[in-house]
Amino acid sequence: APSFTLLVFRRVGLVRELVVARSIIDPRGAFAVQVTQGDYELIASAAGWAPSPATHATAGTTDLQLALGHGATLRGKVIASDLHTPIAHARILREAVTGGASAQPANTGTVTGDDGTFELTGIPAGPVSITIGADDFHPKIEAGMTASDGGTIGPVTIALDRLLPGDAPTVELVGIGVVLAADAESLIVKTVFAGGGADLAGITEGERVLAVDGQPVLPLGIDGTITKIRGVEGTTLVLTVLRDGQPVPVVVQRRRLKA
């Protein structure tokens, strides 16, 4: 890949701190960045390709290889929920790290045409979550889809609610109704939304999340954990939380909510 964007994150437990966002042009696809001692994750992305999986490396590594994938293509249409008319120039973006102010964005999106249709390419294999926004409409996060390398998803139809006079924009999504923050070893529940799945399951602010569906959050990082939490309305997942010094599994239902 002679032209790509490189993201370098410092790993401190669950925290991923972006330290490098660089556009690179090299006919060999080679790169070199100077960092301090420590653990890092690297992601490469290029237009028309799926980004490489987050790859762990330590400072001083000289033989690292990042592999771009063909990715999947998502096709669909964005409409207004009230009149069922197409929304032109709506913005569709995969929910992922963006890479800051790099000249070549690490997570490029697309916009709808005059007929409301769109095509989003370069989606990496696995669970898919996208954000949709348009002027004069409430934004939305749509999940519950799965991509396969070289495959196609859709067509899907996404309906956005119109902003009424005096409305403040709210994001509609399917989730468990919590705000999470990362520290060195776990995810801390910072906020629990009333009526959400986590609230109904008895999860409280200040509790620590150790695993999702049996997979520890430490190697996932906060972005990977949120991807696993996203899903289809009405389905459940198992959060392992720390209570009284012991890991406790809690079944939580995904519910539609606005935040």
Disulfide bonds with the S-S distance in Angstrom:
none
